[in-house]
Amino acid sequence: MQQQATATEQTIPTSNYWDGFITETEAADYLCQSVRTMQKWRVTGFGPSFYKPGRSVRYRRRDLRIWAEGRRRRNTSQA
């Protein structure tokens, strides 16, 4: 019984998981987009929020999820 509870606890993401930073490539995979699309979105201001510590680009998992949920539509008529 103890082992089952431990396995279940490990599958539930903690708040640290959602607040963690990921690379541009990992963010593109998460959103099922190409890295080039992510780059274009940054230039146009369309995509999710990002962080730029120095020369690298990082995304926070929570920001990606919030952005993706905001793009959710029920049908093609919705703008």
MOVENMO-V306839 format. One record per pair of residues at least 12 apart in sequence whose ideal C-beta (glycine too) atoms are under 7 Angstrom apart, sorted by the first residue. I is the first residue (numbers start at 1). J is the second residue. If there is no record, write none. Layout:
BEGIN
i=[I I]
j=[J J]
END
This chain:
BEGIN
i=[17 18 18 19 19 20 21 21 21 21 22 22 22 23 24 24 27 27 30 31 31 48 48 48 49]
j=[61 61 62 60 62 61 51 58 59 60 58 59 61 58 38 57 59 64 64 64 68 63 64 67 63]
END
